[in-house]
Amino acid sequence: MNTTQPSKQLDGKRPVVVVTGPNKKWRFGWWAARFQLWRVGVRAIYVCPGSEEHPERLHGIIIGGGDDIDPKHYGTAGAAGANYDAARDTLELKMIALAEQWNLPILGICRGSQLINVSRNGNLIGDLRPLRRKTPNRNSMRPIKYANILSGSQLEGVLHTARLKINSLHNHAVDTVGDNLMAVAHDEDGFIQAIEDPDKDFMLGVQWHPEYLPFRAPQTRLFNALKQAAVAFSER
């Protein structure tokens, strides 16, 4: 991983945002995130294990969704026979560290939100399925439950709402919140649906997948807020 700070100069009028993900042929999350970023005027670049150099110009990072994080990163043992993507864990933890070092705007989506929390010494609930009581115990890209947003949080300011219908594609979730992070959204079962660092210009993690909800205005506002933070970063 190149640790040289990239140029803040904009690419034309568009900020450049890296989206991380797996080294796989089918990259649905990337294609969906790229579309959302294109809509709000961002140039998106995909970075995965095997293509780890950040671009010369960089103004923000999205840590994307996907496979479970190896529990060794938050101090527990994994299930016997479980497969984890060690190379991706390593890459994305380095990207989060670079965002911390340079104060780059960063958005974590699902796994990405969990990994931001882990990077700050938080931990995760390994399996929500036996714990759910009020929320659906199935995965869906369509909105199937609600997140209640903390009043006065940065997230509420971004979304312009205190209650948001969201999709659900996860069986892990943030448990103990990491250092200097706040839980700023919960579902009806009380599971954490979003975290943020109130002392950062833009460090936000959401447990749902806003990239799969392109025609719902609050979800697009997340990407637009990242864009605005990326432009502000270029001007500092």
C-alpha positions as a LaTeX table, in Angstrom:
\begin{tabular}{lrrr}
\hline
Residue & $x$ (\AA) & $y$ (\AA) & $z$ (\AA) \\
\hline
Met1 & 0.00 & 0.00 & 0.00 \\
Asn2 & 1.33 & 3.39 & $-1.02$ \\
Thr3 & 1.45 & 5.59 & 2.09 \\
Thr4 & 2.29 & 8.82 & 0.24 \\
Gln5 & $-0.41$ & 11.40 & 0.72 \\
Pro6 & $-2.29$ & 11.88 & $-2.56$ \\
Ser7 & $-2.90$ & 15.20 & $-4.26$ \\
Lys8 & $-5.94$ & 17.16 & $-3.10$ \\
Gln9 & $-6.42$ & 18.68 & $-6.55$ \\
Leu10 & $-9.82$ & 17.82 & $-8.00$ \\
Asp11 & $-10.19$ & 15.71 & $-11.13$ \\
Gly12 & $-11.85$ & 18.46 & $-13.16$ \\
Lys13 & $-14.77$ & 19.39 & $-10.90$ \\
Arg14 & $-15.22$ & 15.89 & $-9.50$ \\
Pro15 & $-13.68$ & 14.57 & $-6.30$ \\
Val16 & $-12.16$ & 11.09 & $-6.46$ \\
Val17 & $-13.45$ & 8.44 & $-4.07$ \\
Val18 & $-11.99$ & 4.95 & $-3.67$ \\
Val19 & $-14.47$ & 2.12 & $-3.14$ \\
Thr20 & $-12.98$ & $-1.04$ & $-1.66$ \\
Gly21 & $-14.24$ & $-4.56$ & $-2.20$ \\
Pro22 & $-13.33$ & $-8.17$ & $-2.94$ \\
Asn23 & $-11.18$ & $-9.45$ & $-5.75$ \\
Lys24 & $-14.07$ & $-11.26$ & $-7.41$ \\
Lys25 & $-15.59$ & $-11.28$ & $-10.88$ \\
Trp26 & $-19.07$ & $-10.24$ & $-9.75$ \\
Arg27 & $-18.97$ & $-6.90$ & $-7.96$ \\
Phe28 & $-22.59$ & $-5.89$ & $-7.49$ \\
Gly29 & $-21.90$ & $-3.58$ & $-4.55$ \\
Trp30 & $-19.22$ & $-1.74$ & $-6.52$ \\
Trp31 & $-21.41$ & $-1.27$ & $-9.57$ \\
Ala32 & $-24.26$ & 0.03 & $-7.41$ \\
Ala33 & $-22.01$ & 2.37 & $-5.41$ \\
Arg34 & $-20.36$ & 3.63 & $-8.59$ \\
Phe35 & $-23.77$ & 4.53 & $-10.01$ \\
Gln36 & $-24.75$ & 6.43 & $-6.87$ \\
Leu37 & $-21.45$ & 8.29 & $-6.83$ \\
Trp38 & $-21.71$ & 9.12 & $-10.53$ \\
Arg39 & $-25.18$ & 10.56 & $-9.92$ \\
Val40 & $-23.84$ & 13.03 & $-7.34$ \\
Gly41 & $-20.76$ & 13.98 & $-9.38$ \\
Val42 & $-17.99$ & 11.78 & $-7.99$ \\
Arg43 & $-15.35$ & 9.83 & $-9.86$ \\
Ala44 & $-15.21$ & 6.36 & $-8.26$ \\
Ile45 & $-12.20$ & 4.02 & $-8.39$ \\
Tyr46 & $-12.34$ & 0.38 & $-7.31$ \\
Val47 & $-9.57$ & $-0.96$ & $-5.07$ \\
Cys48 & $-9.31$ & $-4.60$ & $-4.02$ \\
Pro49 & $-6.57$ & $-7.06$ & $-3.02$ \\
Gly50 & $-4.22$ & $-7.20$ & $-5.98$ \\
Ser51 & $-4.89$ & $-3.58$ & $-7.01$ \\
Glu52 & $-3.98$ & $-1.81$ & $-3.82$ \\
Glu53 & $-2.38$ & 1.45 & $-4.96$ \\
His54 & $-4.51$ & 4.46 & $-4.18$ \\
Pro55 & $-4.89$ & 6.97 & $-7.03$ \\
Glu56 & $-2.71$ & 10.05 & $-7.36$ \\
Arg57 & $-5.72$ & 12.19 & $-6.46$ \\
Leu58 & $-7.94$ & 11.02 & $-3.60$ \\
His59 & $-10.62$ & 12.86 & $-1.66$ \\
Gly60 & $-12.62$ & 10.14 & 0.09 \\
Ile61 & $-13.01$ & 6.42 & 0.78 \\
Ile62 & $-15.91$ & 3.98 & 0.91 \\
Ile63 & $-15.25$ & 0.66 & 2.66 \\
Gly64 & $-17.77$ & $-1.58$ & 0.94 \\
Gly65 & $-19.90$ & $-4.49$ & 2.06 \\
Gly66 & $-19.23$ & $-8.18$ & 1.65 \\
Asp67 & $-17.78$ & $-11.14$ & 3.51 \\
Asp68 & $-17.57$ & $-11.39$ & 7.30 \\
Ile69 & $-14.53$ & $-9.93$ & 9.05 \\
Asp70 & $-12.17$ & $-12.46$ & 10.59 \\
Pro71 & $-13.05$ & $-12.42$ & 14.32 \\
Lys72 & $-9.36$ & $-12.46$ & 15.24 \\
His73 & $-9.40$ & $-8.73$ & 14.50 \\
Tyr74 & $-11.74$ & $-8.16$ & 17.44 \\
Gly75 & $-10.38$ & $-10.79$ & 19.78 \\
Thr76 & $-12.60$ & $-13.84$ & 19.32 \\
Ala77 & $-12.33$ & $-17.17$ & 17.52 \\
Gly78 & $-14.08$ & $-17.82$ & 14.21 \\
Ala79 & $-16.46$ & $-20.68$ & 13.54 \\
Ala80 & $-14.80$ & $-23.95$ & 12.58 \\
Gly81 & $-14.45$ & $-24.20$ & 8.82 \\
Ala82 & $-15.47$ & $-20.58$ & 8.18 \\
Asn83 & $-13.79$ & $-18.80$ & 5.27 \\
Tyr84 & $-12.57$ & $-15.24$ & 5.61 \\
Asp85 & $-10.85$ & $-12.88$ & 3.18 \\
Ala86 & $-7.59$ & $-12.13$ & 4.99 \\
Ala87 & $-6.17$ & $-10.06$ & 2.13 \\
Arg88 & $-9.25$ & $-7.84$ & 2.05 \\
Asp89 & $-9.27$ & $-7.40$ & 5.84 \\
Thr90 & $-5.63$ & $-6.27$ & 5.67 \\
Leu91 & $-6.19$ & $-3.91$ & 2.74 \\
Glu92 & $-9.24$ & $-2.23$ & 4.22 \\
Leu93 & $-7.72$ & $-1.81$ & 7.68 \\
Lys94 & $-4.82$ & $-0.03$ & 5.95 \\
Met95 & $-7.26$ & 2.18 & 4.02 \\
Ile96 & $-9.04$ & 3.10 & 7.26 \\
Ala97 & $-5.66$ & 3.91 & 8.84 \\
Leu98 & $-4.83$ & 6.17 & 5.88 \\
Ala99 & $-8.18$ & 7.93 & 6.23 \\
Glu100 & $-7.40$ & 8.50 & 9.91 \\
Gln101 & $-3.90$ & 9.76 & 9.10 \\
Trp102 & $-5.00$ & 12.23 & 6.41 \\
Asn103 & $-8.47$ & 13.02 & 7.81 \\
Leu104 & $-10.04$ & 11.77 & 4.58 \\
Pro105 & $-13.83$ & 11.51 & 4.53 \\
Ile106 & $-14.80$ & 7.85 & 4.94 \\
Leu107 & $-18.09$ & 5.97 & 4.67 \\
Gly108 & $-18.40$ & 2.36 & 5.78 \\
Ile109 & $-21.19$ & 0.24 & 4.31 \\
Cys110 & $-22.30$ & $-2.88$ & 6.22 \\
Arg111 & $-19.01$ & $-4.80$ & 6.58 \\
Gly112 & $-17.27$ & $-1.44$ & 6.16 \\
Ser113 & $-19.10$ & 0.04 & 9.14 \\
Gln114 & $-18.20$ & $-3.00$ & 11.21 \\
Leu115 & $-14.54$ & $-2.73$ & 10.18 \\
Ile116 & $-14.35$ & 0.95 & 11.12 \\
Asn117 & $-15.66$ & $-0.05$ & 14.53 \\
Val118 & $-13.13$ & $-2.89$ & 14.84 \\
Ser119 & $-10.30$ & $-0.53$ & 13.82 \\
Arg120 & $-11.25$ & 1.63 & 16.82 \\
Asn121 & $-11.07$ & $-1.36$ & 19.24 \\
Gly122 & $-14.78$ & $-2.11$ & 19.12 \\
Asn123 & $-16.22$ & $-5.59$ & 18.66 \\
Leu124 & $-19.10$ & $-7.27$ & 16.84 \\
Ile125 & $-22.06$ & $-9.53$ & 17.48 \\
Gly126 & $-21.14$ & $-12.68$ & 15.57 \\
Asp127 & $-24.65$ & $-13.86$ & 14.69 \\
Leu128 & $-27.83$ & $-11.83$ & 15.09 \\
Arg129 & $-30.21$ & $-14.49$ & 13.83 \\
Pro130 & $-31.12$ & $-16.10$ & 17.17 \\
Leu131 & $-31.35$ & $-12.67$ & 18.82 \\
Arg132 & $-33.85$ & $-10.97$ & 16.52 \\
Arg133 & $-37.37$ & $-10.55$ & 17.87 \\
Lys134 & $-38.98$ & $-7.58$ & 16.11 \\
Thr135 & $-37.02$ & $-7.34$ & 12.86 \\
Pro136 & $-37.08$ & $-9.77$ & 9.89 \\
Asn137 & $-34.67$ & $-12.66$ & 10.11 \\
Arg138 & $-33.96$ & $-12.70$ & 6.41 \\
Asn139 & $-31.74$ & $-10.83$ & 3.98 \\
Ser140 & $-33.24$ & $-8.40$ & 1.48 \\
Met141 & $-31.93$ & $-5.66$ & $-0.79$ \\
Arg142 & $-35.39$ & $-4.09$ & $-0.53$ \\
Pro143 & $-36.28$ & $-2.01$ & 2.55 \\
Ile144 & $-37.81$ & $-4.33$ & 5.16 \\
Lys145 & $-37.24$ & $-2.58$ & 8.52 \\
Tyr146 & $-36.67$ & 0.82 & 10.10 \\
Ala147 & $-33.68$ & 2.58 & 11.62 \\
Asn148 & $-34.30$ & 5.21 & 14.27 \\
Ile149 & $-31.74$ & 8.02 & 13.95 \\
Leu150 & $-30.26$ & 9.80 & 16.97 \\
Ser151 & $-31.47$ & 13.37 & 17.24 \\
Gly152 & $-28.71$ & 15.91 & 16.68 \\
Ser153 & $-26.31$ & 13.42 & 15.11 \\
Gln154 & $-24.36$ & 14.12 & 11.94 \\
Leu155 & $-26.31$ & 11.28 & 10.34 \\
Glu156 & $-29.63$ & 12.94 & 11.08 \\
Gly157 & $-28.29$ & 16.12 & 9.49 \\
Val158 & $-27.30$ & 14.17 & 6.38 \\
Leu159 & $-30.52$ & 12.18 & 6.02 \\
His160 & $-32.95$ & 14.97 & 7.06 \\
Thr161 & $-35.06$ & 12.42 & 8.91 \\
Ala162 & $-35.26$ & 10.72 & 12.31 \\
Arg163 & $-36.63$ & 7.45 & 10.96 \\
Leu164 & $-35.53$ & 5.65 & 7.84 \\
Lys165 & $-36.67$ & 2.49 & 6.08 \\
Ile166 & $-33.64$ & 0.32 & 5.31 \\
Asn167 & $-32.65$ & $-2.98$ & 3.75 \\
Ser168 & $-30.86$ & $-5.78$ & 5.58 \\
Leu169 & $-28.04$ & $-7.99$ & 4.29 \\
His170 & $-26.14$ & $-8.86$ & 7.44 \\
Asn171 & $-25.92$ & $-11.33$ & 10.29 \\
His172 & $-23.14$ & $-9.45$ & 12.13 \\
Ala173 & $-23.45$ & $-6.03$ & 13.75 \\
Val174 & $-21.58$ & $-3.61$ & 15.98 \\
Asp175 & $-21.68$ & $-4.66$ & 19.63 \\
Thr176 & $-19.30$ & $-2.59$ & 21.79 \\
Val177 & $-18.75$ & 0.74 & 20.06 \\
Gly178 & $-15.12$ & 1.62 & 19.31 \\
Asp179 & $-13.03$ & 4.46 & 20.70 \\
Asn180 & $-14.48$ & 7.95 & 20.10 \\
Leu181 & $-17.34$ & 6.53 & 18.02 \\
Met182 & $-21.05$ & 6.95 & 18.73 \\
Ala183 & $-23.97$ & 4.69 & 17.90 \\
Val184 & $-26.36$ & 6.99 & 16.03 \\
Ala185 & $-29.03$ & 4.62 & 14.68 \\
His186 & $-30.75$ & 1.48 & 15.97 \\
Asp187 & $-33.38$ & $-0.88$ & 14.58 \\
Glu188 & $-36.47$ & $-2.06$ & 16.46 \\
Asp189 & $-34.47$ & $-4.84$ & 18.15 \\
Gly190 & $-31.97$ & $-2.29$ & 19.44 \\
Phe191 & $-29.14$ & $-3.44$ & 17.18 \\
Ile192 & $-26.79$ & $-0.66$ & 16.08 \\
Gln193 & $-27.44$ & 0.47 & 12.50 \\
Ala194 & $-25.00$ & 3.38 & 12.23 \\
Ile195 & $-21.92$ & 4.82 & 13.90 \\
Glu196 & $-20.04$ & 8.07 & 13.53 \\
Asp197 & $-17.10$ & 9.98 & 14.99 \\
Pro198 & $-18.53$ & 13.36 & 16.03 \\
Asp199 & $-15.05$ & 14.86 & 16.14 \\
Lys200 & $-14.22$ & 14.00 & 12.52 \\
Asp201 & $-15.34$ & 16.01 & 9.51 \\
Phe202 & $-16.86$ & 12.86 & 8.00 \\
Met203 & $-16.44$ & 9.35 & 9.45 \\
Leu204 & $-19.70$ & 7.47 & 9.17 \\
Gly205 & $-20.68$ & 3.82 & 9.03 \\
Val206 & $-24.11$ & 2.43 & 8.13 \\
Gln207 & $-25.14$ & $-1.18$ & 8.59 \\
Trp208 & $-27.52$ & $-1.17$ & 5.64 \\
His209 & $-26.73$ & $-0.89$ & 1.91 \\
Pro210 & $-27.68$ & 2.57 & 0.57 \\
Glu211 & $-26.12$ & 1.75 & $-2.82$ \\
Tyr212 & $-28.96$ & $-0.68$ & $-3.51$ \\
Leu213 & $-31.61$ & 2.00 & $-2.91$ \\
Pro214 & $-30.73$ & 4.59 & $-5.58$ \\
Phe215 & $-34.16$ & 6.16 & $-5.94$ \\
Arg216 & $-34.80$ & 6.85 & $-2.26$ \\
Ala217 & $-33.72$ & 10.41 & $-1.56$ \\
Pro218 & $-32.29$ & 9.93 & 1.96 \\
Gln219 & $-30.02$ & 7.14 & 0.70 \\
Thr220 & $-28.67$ & 9.32 & $-2.11$ \\
Arg221 & $-28.06$ & 12.08 & 0.45 \\
Leu222 & $-25.45$ & 9.84 & 2.08 \\
Phe223 & $-23.42$ & 9.79 & $-1.13$ \\
Asn224 & $-23.96$ & 13.49 & $-1.72$ \\
Ala225 & $-22.77$ & 14.23 & 1.83 \\
Leu226 & $-19.64$ & 12.20 & 1.15 \\
Lys227 & $-19.12$ & 14.21 & $-2.03$ \\
Gln228 & $-19.48$ & 17.51 & $-0.19$ \\
Ala229 & $-17.01$ & 16.34 & 2.45 \\
Ala230 & $-14.60$ & 15.26 & $-0.29$ \\
Val231 & $-14.80$ & 18.68 & $-1.96$ \\
Ala232 & $-14.22$ & 20.35 & 1.41 \\
Phe233 & $-11.19$ & 18.10 & 1.93 \\
Ser234 & $-9.76$ & 19.25 & $-1.43$ \\
Glu235 & $-10.02$ & 22.86 & $-0.26$ \\
Arg236 & $-8.29$ & 22.45 & 3.10 \\
\hline
\end{tabular}
